[in-house]
Amino acid sequence: DINAFDDLILYFIPFIALTVLGGIWGYNLVVRTLSPYYPNLKLIQKYFAFQLVLFFCKIFPILMNFIMKMIITSCYGPLTIVVKRHIIIQIQVQIQMFILSLWAMRLYKDPMMK
């Protein structure tokens, strides 16, 4: 049932956000500790790219779902409103991941140790 899902997802958002923040916190400790010793590895930039991946894949679709509920109120054709919302959200996530992957390729292209 769509309405039950929309009502229940609000209770899962804090758990999703807490797991993402917990993972980032541990990774932050490691990166901040090692980055002064290995400045040529670009650890801070790679850490920031990792944070963006987590945001774009976990938190951004939930936020966009709430925004799309306000924007898309009716739908014509064979697609339902929920399917149309999810198509738009997934296209946005794919575009963001493509741009982020181009940046990550530049980060990992250089030799790690000189």
Distance bins in CASP14 RR format, pairs under 12 A and 6 or more apart:
PFRMAT RR
TARGET T0000
AUTHOR 0000-0000-0000
RMODE 2
METHOD distances of the structure
MODEL  1
1 7 0 0 0 0 1 0 0 0 0 0 0
1 8 0 0 0 0 1 0 0 0 0 0 0
1 82 0 0 0 0 0 1 0 0 0 0 0
2 8 0 0 0 0 0 1 0 0 0 0 0
2 9 0 0 0 0 0 1 0 0 0 0 0
2 65 0 0 0 0 0 1 0 0 0 0 0
2 69 0 0 0 0 0 1 0 0 0 0 0
2 80 0 0 0 0 1 0 0 0 0 0 0
2 81 0 0 0 0 1 0 0 0 0 0 0
2 82 1 0 1 0 0 0 0 0 0 0 0
2 83 0 0 0 0 0 1 0 0 0 0 0
2 85 0 0 0 0 0 1 0 0 0 0 0
2 86 0 0 0 0 0 1 0 0 0 0 0
3 9 0 0 0 0 0 1 0 0 0 0 0
3 69 0 0 0 0 0 1 0 0 0 0 0
3 82 0 0 0 0 0 1 0 0 0 0 0
4 10 0 0 0 0 0 1 0 0 0 0 0
4 11 0 0 0 0 0 1 0 0 0 0 0
5 11 0 0 0 0 0 1 0 0 0 0 0
5 12 0 0 0 0 0 1 0 0 0 0 0
5 65 0 0 0 0 0 1 0 0 0 0 0
5 82 0 0 0 0 1 0 0 0 0 0 0
5 86 0 0 0 0 0 1 0 0 0 0 0
6 12 0 0 0 0 0 1 0 0 0 0 0
6 13 0 0 0 0 0 1 0 0 0 0 0
6 62 0 0 0 0 0 1 0 0 0 0 0
6 65 0 0 0 0 1 0 0 0 0 0 0
6 66 0 0 0 0 1 0 0 0 0 0 0
6 68 0 0 0 0 0 1 0 0 0 0 0
6 69 1 0 0 1 0 0 0 0 0 0 0
6 81 0 0 0 0 0 1 0 0 0 0 0
6 82 0 0 0 0 1 0 0 0 0 0 0
6 85 0 0 0 0 0 1 0 0 0 0 0
8 15 0 0 0 0 0 1 0 0 0 0 0
9 15 0 0 0 0 0 1 0 0 0 0 0
9 16 0 0 0 0 1 0 0 0 0 0 0
9 61 0 0 0 0 0 1 0 0 0 0 0
9 62 1 0 0 1 0 0 0 0 0 0 0
9 63 0 0 0 0 0 1 0 0 0 0 0
9 65 1 0 0 1 0 0 0 0 0 0 0
9 66 0 0 0 0 1 0 0 0 0 0 0
9 69 0 0 0 0 0 1 0 0 0 0 0
10 16 0 0 0 0 0 1 0 0 0 0 0
10 17 0 0 0 0 0 1 0 0 0 0 0
10 62 0 0 0 0 1 0 0 0 0 0 0
10 65 0 0 0 0 0 1 0 0 0 0 0
10 66 0 0 0 0 1 0 0 0 0 0 0
12 18 0 0 0 0 0 1 0 0 0 0 0
12 19 0 0 0 0 0 1 0 0 0 0 0
12 58 0 0 0 0 0 1 0 0 0 0 0
12 62 0 0 0 0 1 0 0 0 0 0 0
13 19 0 0 0 0 0 1 0 0 0 0 0
13 20 0 0 0 0 0 1 0 0 0 0 0
13 58 0 0 0 0 1 0 0 0 0 0 0
13 59 0 0 0 0 1 0 0 0 0 0 0
13 61 0 0 0 0 0 1 0 0 0 0 0
13 62 1 0 1 0 0 0 0 0 0 0 0
13 63 0 0 0 0 1 0 0 0 0 0 0
13 65 0 0 0 0 0 1 0 0 0 0 0
13 66 0 0 0 0 1 0 0 0 0 0 0
14 20 0 0 0 0 0 1 0 0 0 0 0
14 21 0 0 0 0 0 1 0 0 0 0 0
14 59 0 0 0 0 0 1 0 0 0 0 0
14 62 0 0 0 0 0 1 0 0 0 0 0
15 21 0 0 0 0 0 1 0 0 0 0 0
15 22 0 0 0 0 0 1 0 0 0 0 0
15 58 0 0 0 0 0 1 0 0 0 0 0
15 62 0 0 0 0 0 1 0 0 0 0 0
16 22 0 0 0 0 0 1 0 0 0 0 0
16 23 0 0 0 0 0 1 0 0 0 0 0
16 54 0 0 0 0 0 1 0 0 0 0 0
16 55 0 0 0 0 0 1 0 0 0 0 0
16 57 0 0 0 0 0 1 0 0 0 0 0
16 58 1 0 1 0 0 0 0 0 0 0 0
16 59 1 0 0 1 0 0 0 0 0 0 0
16 60 0 0 0 0 0 1 0 0 0 0 0
16 61 0 0 0 0 0 1 0 0 0 0 0
16 62 1 0 0 1 0 0 0 0 0 0 0
16 63 0 0 0 0 0 1 0 0 0 0 0
17 23 0 0 0 0 0 1 0 0 0 0 0
17 24 0 0 0 0 0 1 0 0 0 0 0
17 54 0 0 0 0 0 1 0 0 0 0 0
17 55 0 0 0 0 0 1 0 0 0 0 0
17 58 0 0 0 0 1 0 0 0 0 0 0
17 59 1 0 0 1 0 0 0 0 0 0 0
17 60 0 0 0 0 0 1 0 0 0 0 0
17 62 0 0 0 0 1 0 0 0 0 0 0
17 63 0 0 0 0 0 1 0 0 0 0 0
18 24 0 0 0 0 0 1 0 0 0 0 0
18 25 0 0 0 0 0 1 0 0 0 0 0
18 58 0 0 0 0 0 1 0 0 0 0 0
18 59 0 0 0 0 0 1 0 0 0 0 0
19 25 0 0 0 0 0 1 0 0 0 0 0
19 26 0 0 0 0 0 1 0 0 0 0 0
19 54 0 0 0 0 1 0 0 0 0 0 0
19 58 0 0 0 0 1 0 0 0 0 0 0
19 59 0 0 0 0 0 1 0 0 0 0 0
20 26 0 0 0 0 0 1 0 0 0 0 0
20 27 0 0 0 0 0 1 0 0 0 0 0
20 50 0 0 0 0 0 1 0 0 0 0 0
20 51 0 0 0 0 1 0 0 0 0 0 0
20 52 0 0 0 0 0 1 0 0 0 0 0
20 53 0 0 0 0 0 1 0 0 0 0 0
20 54 1 0 1 0 0 0 0 0 0 0 0
20 55 1 0 0 1 0 0 0 0 0 0 0
20 56 0 0 0 0 0 1 0 0 0 0 0
20 57 0 0 0 0 1 0 0 0 0 0 0
20 58 1 0 1 0 0 0 0 0 0 0 0
20 59 1 0 0 1 0 0 0 0 0 0 0
20 60 0 0 0 0 0 1 0 0 0 0 0
20 62 0 0 0 0 0 1 0 0 0 0 0
21 27 0 0 0 0 0 1 0 0 0 0 0
21 28 0 0 0 0 1 0 0 0 0 0 0
21 51 0 0 0 0 0 1 0 0 0 0 0
21 54 0 0 0 0 1 0 0 0 0 0 0
21 55 0 0 0 0 0 1 0 0 0 0 0
21 58 0 0 0 0 0 1 0 0 0 0 0
21 59 0 0 0 0 1 0 0 0 0 0 0
22 28 0 0 0 0 1 0 0 0 0 0 0
22 29 0 0 0 0 0 1 0 0 0 0 0
22 51 0 0 0 0 0 1 0 0 0 0 0
22 54 0 0 0 0 0 1 0 0 0 0 0
22 58 0 0 0 0 0 1 0 0 0 0 0
23 29 0 0 0 0 1 0 0 0 0 0 0
23 30 0 0 0 0 0 1 0 0 0 0 0
23 31 0 0 0 0 0 1 0 0 0 0 0
23 47 0 0 0 0 0 1 0 0 0 0 0
23 50 0 0 0 0 1 0 0 0 0 0 0
23 51 0 0 0 0 0 1 0 0 0 0 0
23 54 0 0 0 0 1 0 0 0 0 0 0
23 58 0 0 0 0 0 1 0 0 0 0 0
24 30 0 0 0 0 0 1 0 0 0 0 0
24 31 0 0 0 0 1 0 0 0 0 0 0
24 32 0 0 0 0 0 1 0 0 0 0 0
24 47 0 0 0 0 1 0 0 0 0 0 0
24 48 0 0 0 0 0 1 0 0 0 0 0
24 50 0 0 0 0 1 0 0 0 0 0 0
24 51 1 0 0 1 0 0 0 0 0 0 0
24 52 0 0 0 0 0 1 0 0 0 0 0
24 53 0 0 0 0 0 1 0 0 0 0 0
24 54 1 0 0 1 0 0 0 0 0 0 0
24 55 0 0 0 0 1 0 0 0 0 0 0
24 58 0 0 0 0 0 1 0 0 0 0 0
24 59 0 0 0 0 0 1 0 0 0 0 0
25 31 0 0 0 0 0 1 0 0 0 0 0
25 32 0 0 0 0 0 1 0 0 0 0 0
25 47 0 0 0 0 0 1 0 0 0 0 0
25 51 0 0 0 0 0 1 0 0 0 0 0
25 54 0 0 0 0 0 1 0 0 0 0 0
26 32 0 0 0 0 1 0 0 0 0 0 0
26 33 0 0 0 0 0 1 0 0 0 0 0
26 47 0 0 0 0 0 1 0 0 0 0 0
26 50 0 0 0 0 0 1 0 0 0 0 0
26 51 0 0 0 0 0 1 0 0 0 0 0
27 33 0 0 0 0 0 1 0 0 0 0 0
27 34 0 0 0 0 0 1 0 0 0 0 0
27 35 0 0 0 0 0 1 0 0 0 0 0
27 43 0 0 0 0 0 1 0 0 0 0 0
27 44 0 0 0 0 0 1 0 0 0 0 0
27 46 0 0 0 0 0 1 0 0 0 0 0
27 47 1 0 0 1 0 0 0 0 0 0 0
27 48 0 0 0 0 0 1 0 0 0 0 0
27 49 0 0 0 0 0 1 0 0 0 0 0
27 50 1 0 0 1 0 0 0 0 0 0 0
27 51 0 0 0 0 1 0 0 0 0 0 0
27 53 0 0 0 0 0 1 0 0 0 0 0
27 54 0 0 0 0 1 0 0 0 0 0 0
28 34 0 0 0 0 0 1 0 0 0 0 0
28 35 0 0 0 0 0 1 0 0 0 0 0
28 43 0 0 0 0 0 1 0 0 0 0 0
28 44 0 0 0 0 0 1 0 0 0 0 0
28 47 1 0 0 1 0 0 0 0 0 0 0
28 48 0 0 0 0 0 1 0 0 0 0 0
28 50 0 0 0 0 1 0 0 0 0 0 0
28 51 0 0 0 0 1 0 0 0 0 0 0
28 54 0 0 0 0 0 1 0 0 0 0 0
29 35 0 0 0 0 0 1 0 0 0 0 0
29 47 0 0 0 0 0 1 0 0 0 0 0
30 37 0 0 0 0 0 1 0 0 0 0 0
30 38 0 0 0 0 0 1 0 0 0 0 0
30 43 0 0 0 0 1 0 0 0 0 0 0
30 44 0 0 0 0 0 1 0 0 0 0 0
30 46 0 0 0 0 0 1 0 0 0 0 0
30 47 0 0 0 0 1 0 0 0 0 0 0
30 50 0 0 0 0 0 1 0 0 0 0 0
31 37 0 0 0 0 0 1 0 0 0 0 0
31 38 0 0 0 0 0 1 0 0 0 0 0
31 41 0 0 0 0 1 0 0 0 0 0 0
31 42 0 0 0 0 0 1 0 0 0 0 0
31 43 1 0 1 0 0 0 0 0 0 0 0
31 44 1 0 0 1 0 0 0 0 0 0 0
31 45 0 0 0 0 0 1 0 0 0 0 0
31 46 1 0 0 1 0 0 0 0 0 0 0
31 47 1 0 1 0 0 0 0 0 0 0 0
31 48 0 0 0 0 1 0 0 0 0 0 0
31 49 0 0 0 0 0 1 0 0 0 0 0
31 50 0 0 0 0 1 0 0 0 0 0 0
31 51 0 0 0 0 0 1 0 0 0 0 0
32 43 0 0 0 0 1 0 0 0 0 0 0
32 44 0 0 0 0 1 0 0 0 0 0 0
32 47 0 0 0 0 1 0 0 0 0 0 0
33 43 0 0 0 0 1 0 0 0 0 0 0
33 47 0 0 0 0 0 1 0 0 0 0 0
34 40 0 0 0 0 0 1 0 0 0 0 0
34 41 0 0 0 0 1 0 0 0 0 0 0
34 42 0 0 0 0 0 1 0 0 0 0 0
34 43 1 0 0 1 0 0 0 0 0 0 0
34 44 0 0 0 0 0 1 0 0 0 0 0
34 46 0 0 0 0 0 1 0 0 0 0 0
34 47 0 0 0 0 0 1 0 0 0 0 0
35 41 1 0 0 1 0 0 0 0 0 0 0
35 42 0 0 0 0 1 0 0 0 0 0 0
35 43 1 0 1 0 0 0 0 0 0 0 0
35 44 1 0 1 0 0 0 0 0 0 0 0
35 45 0 0 0 0 1 0 0 0 0 0 0
35 46 0 0 0 0 1 0 0 0 0 0 0
35 47 0 0 0 0 1 0 0 0 0 0 0
35 48 0 0 0 0 0 1 0 0 0 0 0
36 43 0 0 0 0 1 0 0 0 0 0 0
36 44 0 0 0 0 0 1 0 0 0 0 0
37 43 0 0 0 0 1 0 0 0 0 0 0
38 44 0 0 0 0 0 1 0 0 0 0 0
38 46 0 0 0 0 0 1 0 0 0 0 0
38 112 0 0 0 0 1 0 0 0 0 0 0
38 113 0 0 0 0 1 0 0 0 0 0 0
38 114 0 0 0 0 0 1 0 0 0 0 0
39 45 0 0 0 0 0 1 0 0 0 0 0
39 113 0 0 0 0 0 1 0 0 0 0 0
39 114 0 0 0 0 0 1 0 0 0 0 0
40 110 0 0 0 0 1 0 0 0 0 0 0
40 111 0 0 0 0 1 0 0 0 0 0 0
40 112 1 0 0 1 0 0 0 0 0 0 0
40 113 1 0 0 1 0 0 0 0 0 0 0
40 114 1 0 0 1 0 0 0 0 0 0 0
41 47 0 0 0 0 0 1 0 0 0 0 0
41 107 0 0 0 0 1 0 0 0 0 0 0
41 108 0 0 0 0 0 1 0 0 0 0 0
41 110 0 0 0 0 1 0 0 0 0 0 0
41 111 0 0 0 0 0 1 0 0 0 0 0
41 112 1 0 1 0 0 0 0 0 0 0 0
41 113 0 0 0 0 1 0 0 0 0 0 0
41 114 0 0 0 0 0 1 0 0 0 0 0
42 48 0 0 0 0 1 0 0 0 0 0 0
42 49 0 0 0 0 1 0 0 0 0 0 0
42 103 0 0 0 0 0 1 0 0 0 0 0
42 104 0 0 0 0 0 1 0 0 0 0 0
42 106 0 0 0 0 1 0 0 0 0 0 0
42 107 1 0 1 0 0 0 0 0 0 0 0
42 108 0 0 0 0 1 0 0 0 0 0 0
42 109 0 0 0 0 0 1 0 0 0 0 0
42 110 1 0 0 1 0 0 0 0 0 0 0
42 111 0 0 0 0 0 1 0 0 0 0 0
42 112 0 0 0 0 1 0 0 0 0 0 0
43 49 0 0 0 0 0 1 0 0 0 0 0
43 50 0 0 0 0 0 1 0 0 0 0 0
43 107 0 0 0 0 1 0 0 0 0 0 0
43 108 0 0 0 0 0 1 0 0 0 0 0
43 112 0 0 0 0 0 1 0 0 0 0 0
44 50 0 0 0 0 0 1 0 0 0 0 0
44 51 0 0 0 0 0 1 0 0 0 0 0
44 107 0 0 0 0 0 1 0 0 0 0 0
45 51 0 0 0 0 0 1 0 0 0 0 0
45 52 0 0 0 0 0 1 0 0 0 0 0
45 100 0 0 0 0 0 1 0 0 0 0 0
45 103 0 0 0 0 1 0 0 0 0 0 0
45 104 0 0 0 0 1 0 0 0 0 0 0
45 106 0 0 0 0 1 0 0 0 0 0 0
45 107 1 0 1 0 0 0 0 0 0 0 0
45 108 0 0 0 0 0 1 0 0 0 0 0
45 110 0 0 0 0 0 1 0 0 0 0 0
46 52 0 0 0 0 0 1 0 0 0 0 0
46 53 0 0 0 0 0 1 0 0 0 0 0
46 100 0 0 0 0 0 1 0 0 0 0 0
46 103 0 0 0 0 0 1 0 0 0 0 0
46 104 1 0 0 1 0 0 0 0 0 0 0
46 105 0 0 0 0 0 1 0 0 0 0 0
46 106 0 0 0 0 0 1 0 0 0 0 0
46 107 1 0 1 0 0 0 0 0 0 0 0
46 108 1 0 0 1 0 0 0 0 0 0 0
46 110 0 0 0 0 0 1 0 0 0 0 0
46 112 0 0 0 0 0 1 0 0 0 0 0
47 53 0 0 0 0 0 1 0 0 0 0 0
47 54 0 0 0 0 0 1 0 0 0 0 0
47 104 0 0 0 0 0 1 0 0 0 0 0
47 107 0 0 0 0 0 1 0 0 0 0 0
48 54 0 0 0 0 0 1 0 0 0 0 0
48 55 0 0 0 0 0 1 0 0 0 0 0
48 100 0 0 0 0 0 1 0 0 0 0 0
48 103 0 0 0 0 1 0 0 0 0 0 0
48 104 0 0 0 0 0 1 0 0 0 0 0
48 107 0 0 0 0 1 0 0 0 0 0 0
49 55 0 0 0 0 0 1 0 0 0 0 0
49 56 0 0 0 0 0 1 0 0 0 0 0
49 96 0 0 0 0 0 1 0 0 0 0 0
49 97 0 0 0 0 0 1 0 0 0 0 0
49 99 0 0 0 0 0 1 0 0 0 0 0
49 100 1 0 0 1 0 0 0 0 0 0 0
49 101 0 0 0 0 1 0 0 0 0 0 0
49 102 0 0 0 0 0 1 0 0 0 0 0
49 103 1 0 0 1 0 0 0 0 0 0 0
49 104 1 0 1 0 0 0 0 0 0 0 0
49 105 0 0 0 0 0 1 0 0 0 0 0
49 106 0 0 0 0 1 0 0 0 0 0 0
49 107 1 0 0 1 0 0 0 0 0 0 0
49 108 0 0 0 0 1 0 0 0 0 0 0
50 56 0 0 0 0 0 1 0 0 0 0 0
50 57 0 0 0 0 0 1 0 0 0 0 0
50 100 0 0 0 0 1 0 0 0 0 0 0
50 103 0 0 0 0 0 1 0 0 0 0 0
50 104 0 0 0 0 1 0 0 0 0 0 0
50 107 0 0 0 0 0 1 0 0 0 0 0
51 57 0 0 0 0 0 1 0 0 0 0 0
51 58 0 0 0 0 0 1 0 0 0 0 0
51 59 0 0 0 0 0 1 0 0 0 0 0
51 60 0 0 0 0 0 1 0 0 0 0 0
51 100 0 0 0 0 0 1 0 0 0 0 0
52 58 0 0 0 0 0 1 0 0 0 0 0
52 59 0 0 0 0 0 1 0 0 0 0 0
52 60 0 0 0 0 1 0 0 0 0 0 0
52 93 0 0 0 0 0 1 0 0 0 0 0
52 96 0 0 0 0 1 0 0 0 0 0 0
52 97 0 0 0 0 1 0 0 0 0 0 0
52 99 0 0 0 0 1 0 0 0 0 0 0
52 100 1 0 1 0 0 0 0 0 0 0 0
52 101 0 0 0 0 0 1 0 0 0 0 0
52 103 0 0 0 0 1 0 0 0 0 0 0
52 104 0 0 0 0 1 0 0 0 0 0 0
52 107 0 0 0 0 0 1 0 0 0 0 0
53 59 0 0 0 0 0 1 0 0 0 0 0
53 60 0 0 0 0 0 1 0 0 0 0 0
53 93 0 0 0 0 0 1 0 0 0 0 0
53 96 0 0 0 0 1 0 0 0 0 0 0
53 97 1 0 0 1 0 0 0 0 0 0 0
53 99 0 0 0 0 0 1 0 0 0 0 0
53 100 1 0 0 1 0 0 0 0 0 0 0
53 101 0 0 0 0 1 0 0 0 0 0 0
53 103 0 0 0 0 0 1 0 0 0 0 0
53 104 0 0 0 0 1 0 0 0 0 0 0
54 60 0 0 0 0 1 0 0 0 0 0 0
54 61 0 0 0 0 0 1 0 0 0 0 0
54 97 0 0 0 0 0 1 0 0 0 0 0
54 100 0 0 0 0 0 1 0 0 0 0 0
55 61 0 0 0 0 0 1 0 0 0 0 0
55 62 0 0 0 0 0 1 0 0 0 0 0
55 63 0 0 0 0 1 0 0 0 0 0 0
55 64 0 0 0 0 0 1 0 0 0 0 0
55 93 0 0 0 0 0 1 0 0 0 0 0
55 96 0 0 0 0 1 0 0 0 0 0 0
55 97 0 0 0 0 0 1 0 0 0 0 0
55 100 0 0 0 0 0 1 0 0 0 0 0
56 62 0 0 0 0 0 1 0 0 0 0 0
56 63 0 0 0 0 0 1 0 0 0 0 0
56 64 0 0 0 0 0 1 0 0 0 0 0
56 89 0 0 0 0 0 1 0 0 0 0 0
56 90 0 0 0 0 0 1 0 0 0 0 0
56 92 0 0 0 0 1 0 0 0 0 0 0
56 93 1 0 1 0 0 0 0 0 0 0 0
56 94 0 0 0 0 1 0 0 0 0 0 0
56 95 0 0 0 0 1 0 0 0 0 0 0
56 96 1 0 1 0 0 0 0 0 0 0 0
56 97 1 0 0 1 0 0 0 0 0 0 0
56 98 0 0 0 0 0 1 0 0 0 0 0
56 99 0 0 0 0 1 0 0 0 0 0 0
56 100 1 0 0 1 0 0 0 0 0 0 0
56 101 0 0 0 0 0 1 0 0 0 0 0
57 64 0 0 0 0 0 1 0 0 0 0 0
57 89 0 0 0 0 0 1 0 0 0 0 0
57 90 0 0 0 0 0 1 0 0 0 0 0
57 92 0 0 0 0 0 1 0 0 0 0 0
57 93 1 0 0 1 0 0 0 0 0 0 0
57 94 0 0 0 0 0 1 0 0 0 0 0
57 96 0 0 0 0 1 0 0 0 0 0 0
57 97 1 0 0 1 0 0 0 0 0 0 0
57 100 0 0 0 0 0 1 0 0 0 0 0
58 64 0 0 0 0 0 1 0 0 0 0 0
58 93 0 0 0 0 0 1 0 0 0 0 0
59 65 0 0 0 0 0 1 0 0 0 0 0
59 66 0 0 0 0 0 1 0 0 0 0 0
59 93 0 0 0 0 0 1 0 0 0 0 0
60 66 0 0 0 0 0 1 0 0 0 0 0
60 67 0 0 0 0 0 1 0 0 0 0 0
60 68 0 0 0 0 0 1 0 0 0 0 0
60 89 0 0 0 0 1 0 0 0 0 0 0
60 90 0 0 0 0 0 1 0 0 0 0 0
60 92 1 0 0 1 0 0 0 0 0 0 0
60 93 1 0 0 1 0 0 0 0 0 0 0
60 94 0 0 0 0 0 1 0 0 0 0 0
60 95 0 0 0 0 0 1 0 0 0 0 0
60 96 1 0 0 1 0 0 0 0 0 0 0
60 97 0 0 0 0 0 1 0 0 0 0 0
60 100 0 0 0 0 0 1 0 0 0 0 0
61 67 0 0 0 0 0 1 0 0 0 0 0
61 68 0 0 0 0 1 0 0 0 0 0 0
61 85 0 0 0 0 0 1 0 0 0 0 0
61 86 0 0 0 0 1 0 0 0 0 0 0
61 87 0 0 0 0 0 1 0 0 0 0 0
61 88 0 0 0 0 0 1 0 0 0 0 0
61 89 1 0 1 0 0 0 0 0 0 0 0
61 90 1 0 0 1 0 0 0 0 0 0 0
61 91 0 0 0 0 0 1 0 0 0 0 0
61 92 0 0 0 0 1 0 0 0 0 0 0
61 93 1 0 0 1 0 0 0 0 0 0 0
61 94 0 0 0 0 0 1 0 0 0 0 0
61 96 0 0 0 0 0 1 0 0 0 0 0
61 97 0 0 0 0 0 1 0 0 0 0 0
62 68 0 0 0 0 0 1 0 0 0 0 0
62 69 0 0 0 0 0 1 0 0 0 0 0
62 85 0 0 0 0 0 1 0 0 0 0 0
62 86 0 0 0 0 0 1 0 0 0 0 0
62 89 0 0 0 0 1 0 0 0 0 0 0
62 93 0 0 0 0 0 1 0 0 0 0 0
63 69 0 0 0 0 0 1 0 0 0 0 0
63 70 0 0 0 0 0 1 0 0 0 0 0
63 89 0 0 0 0 1 0 0 0 0 0 0
63 92 0 0 0 0 0 1 0 0 0 0 0
63 93 0 0 0 0 0 1 0 0 0 0 0
64 70 0 0 0 0 0 1 0 0 0 0 0
64 71 0 0 0 0 1 0 0 0 0 0 0
64 72 0 0 0 0 0 1 0 0 0 0 0
64 85 0 0 0 0 1 0 0 0 0 0 0
64 86 0 0 0 0 1 0 0 0 0 0 0
64 87 0 0 0 0 0 1 0 0 0 0 0
64 88 1 0 0 1 0 0 0 0 0 0 0
64 89 1 0 1 0 0 0 0 0 0 0 0
64 90 0 0 0 0 1 0 0 0 0 0 0
64 91 0 0 0 0 0 1 0 0 0 0 0
64 92 1 0 0 1 0 0 0 0 0 0 0
64 93 0 0 0 0 1 0 0 0 0 0 0
64 96 0 0 0 0 0 1 0 0 0 0 0
65 71 0 0 0 0 0 1 0 0 0 0 0
65 72 0 0 0 0 0 1 0 0 0 0 0
65 81 0 0 0 0 0 1 0 0 0 0 0
65 82 0 0 0 0 1 0 0 0 0 0 0
65 84 0 0 0 0 0 1 0 0 0 0 0
65 85 1 0 0 1 0 0 0 0 0 0 0
65 86 1 0 0 1 0 0 0 0 0 0 0
65 88 0 0 0 0 1 0 0 0 0 0 0
65 89 1 0 0 1 0 0 0 0 0 0 0
65 90 0 0 0 0 0 1 0 0 0 0 0
65 92 0 0 0 0 0 1 0 0 0 0 0
65 93 0 0 0 0 0 1 0 0 0 0 0
66 72 0 0 0 0 0 1 0 0 0 0 0
66 85 0 0 0 0 0 1 0 0 0 0 0
66 89 0 0 0 0 0 1 0 0 0 0 0
67 85 0 0 0 0 1 0 0 0 0 0 0
67 88 0 0 0 0 1 0 0 0 0 0 0
67 89 0 0 0 0 1 0 0 0 0 0 0
67 92 0 0 0 0 0 1 0 0 0 0 0
68 75 0 0 0 0 0 1 0 0 0 0 0
68 81 0 0 0 0 1 0 0 0 0 0 0
68 82 0 0 0 0 1 0 0 0 0 0 0
68 83 0 0 0 0 0 1 0 0 0 0 0
68 84 0 0 0 0 1 0 0 0 0 0 0
68 85 1 0 1 0 0 0 0 0 0 0 0
68 86 0 0 0 0 1 0 0 0 0 0 0
68 87 0 0 0 0 0 1 0 0 0 0 0
68 88 1 0 0 1 0 0 0 0 0 0 0
68 89 1 0 0 1 0 0 0 0 0 0 0
68 90 0 0 0 0 0 1 0 0 0 0 0
68 91 0 0 0 0 0 1 0 0 0 0 0
68 92 0 0 0 0 1 0 0 0 0 0 0
69 81 0 0 0 0 1 0 0 0 0 0 0
69 82 0 0 0 0 1 0 0 0 0 0 0
69 84 0 0 0 0 0 1 0 0 0 0 0
69 85 1 0 0 1 0 0 0 0 0 0 0
69 86 0 0 0 0 0 1 0 0 0 0 0
69 88 0 0 0 0 0 1 0 0 0 0 0
69 89 0 0 0 0 0 1 0 0 0 0 0
70 81 0 0 0 0 0 1 0 0 0 0 0
70 85 0 0 0 0 0 1 0 0 0 0 0
71 81 0 0 0 0 0 1 0 0 0 0 0
71 84 0 0 0 0 0 1 0 0 0 0 0
71 85 0 0 0 0 1 0 0 0 0 0 0
71 88 0 0 0 0 1 0 0 0 0 0 0
71 89 0 0 0 0 0 1 0 0 0 0 0
72 79 0 0 0 0 0 1 0 0 0 0 0
72 80 0 0 0 0 0 1 0 0 0 0 0
72 81 1 0 1 0 0 0 0 0 0 0 0
72 82 0 0 0 0 1 0 0 0 0 0 0
72 83 0 0 0 0 0 1 0 0 0 0 0
72 84 1 0 1 0 0 0 0 0 0 0 0
72 85 1 0 1 0 0 0 0 0 0 0 0
72 86 0 0 0 0 0 1 0 0 0 0 0
72 87 0 0 0 0 0 1 0 0 0 0 0
72 88 1 0 0 1 0 0 0 0 0 0 0
72 89 0 0 0 0 0 1 0 0 0 0 0
73 81 1 0 0 1 0 0 0 0 0 0 0
73 84 0 0 0 0 0 1 0 0 0 0 0
73 85 0 0 0 0 0 1 0 0 0 0 0
74 80 0 0 0 0 0 1 0 0 0 0 0
74 81 1 0 0 1 0 0 0 0 0 0 0
74 84 0 0 0 0 1 0 0 0 0 0 0
74 85 0 0 0 0 0 1 0 0 0 0 0
75 81 1 0 1 0 0 0 0 0 0 0 0
75 82 0 0 0 0 1 0 0 0 0 0 0
75 83 0 0 0 0 1 0 0 0 0 0 0
75 84 1 0 1 0 0 0 0 0 0 0 0
75 85 0 0 0 0 1 0 0 0 0 0 0
75 86 0 0 0 0 0 1 0 0 0 0 0
75 87 0 0 0 0 0 1 0 0 0 0 0
75 88 0 0 0 0 0 1 0 0 0 0 0
76 84 0 0 0 0 1 0 0 0 0 0 0
77 83 0 0 0 0 0 1 0 0 0 0 0
77 84 0 0 0 0 1 0 0 0 0 0 0
78 84 0 0 0 0 0 1 0 0 0 0 0
79 85 0 0 0 0 1 0 0 0 0 0 0
79 86 0 0 0 0 1 0 0 0 0 0 0
79 87 1 0 0 1 0 0 0 0 0 0 0
79 88 0 0 0 0 0 1 0 0 0 0 0
80 86 0 0 0 0 1 0 0 0 0 0 0
80 87 0 0 0 0 0 1 0 0 0 0 0
81 87 0 0 0 0 0 1 0 0 0 0 0
81 88 0 0 0 0 0 1 0 0 0 0 0
82 88 0 0 0 0 0 1 0 0 0 0 0
82 89 0 0 0 0 0 1 0 0 0 0 0
83 89 0 0 0 0 0 1 0 0 0 0 0
83 90 0 0 0 0 0 1 0 0 0 0 0
84 90 0 0 0 0 0 1 0 0 0 0 0
84 91 0 0 0 0 0 1 0 0 0 0 0
85 91 0 0 0 0 0 1 0 0 0 0 0
85 92 0 0 0 0 0 1 0 0 0 0 0
86 92 0 0 0 0 0 1 0 0 0 0 0
86 93 0 0 0 0 0 1 0 0 0 0 0
87 93 0 0 0 0 0 1 0 0 0 0 0
87 94 0 0 0 0 0 1 0 0 0 0 0
88 94 0 0 0 0 0 1 0 0 0 0 0
88 95 0 0 0 0 0 1 0 0 0 0 0
89 95 0 0 0 0 0 1 0 0 0 0 0
89 96 0 0 0 0 0 1 0 0 0 0 0
90 96 0 0 0 0 0 1 0 0 0 0 0
90 97 0 0 0 0 0 1 0 0 0 0 0
91 97 0 0 0 0 0 1 0 0 0 0 0
91 98 0 0 0 0 0 1 0 0 0 0 0
92 98 0 0 0 0 0 1 0 0 0 0 0
92 99 0 0 0 0 0 1 0 0 0 0 0
93 99 0 0 0 0 0 1 0 0 0 0 0
93 100 0 0 0 0 0 1 0 0 0 0 0
94 100 0 0 0 0 0 1 0 0 0 0 0
94 101 0 0 0 0 0 1 0 0 0 0 0
95 101 0 0 0 0 0 1 0 0 0 0 0
95 102 0 0 0 0 0 1 0 0 0 0 0
96 102 0 0 0 0 0 1 0 0 0 0 0
96 103 0 0 0 0 0 1 0 0 0 0 0
97 103 0 0 0 0 0 1 0 0 0 0 0
97 104 0 0 0 0 1 0 0 0 0 0 0
98 104 0 0 0 0 0 1 0 0 0 0 0
98 105 0 0 0 0 0 1 0 0 0 0 0
99 105 0 0 0 0 0 1 0 0 0 0 0
99 106 0 0 0 0 0 1 0 0 0 0 0
100 106 0 0 0 0 0 1 0 0 0 0 0
100 107 0 0 0 0 0 1 0 0 0 0 0
101 107 0 0 0 0 0 1 0 0 0 0 0
101 108 0 0 0 0 0 1 0 0 0 0 0
102 108 0 0 0 0 0 1 0 0 0 0 0
102 109 0 0 0 0 0 1 0 0 0 0 0
103 109 0 0 0 0 0 1 0 0 0 0 0
END
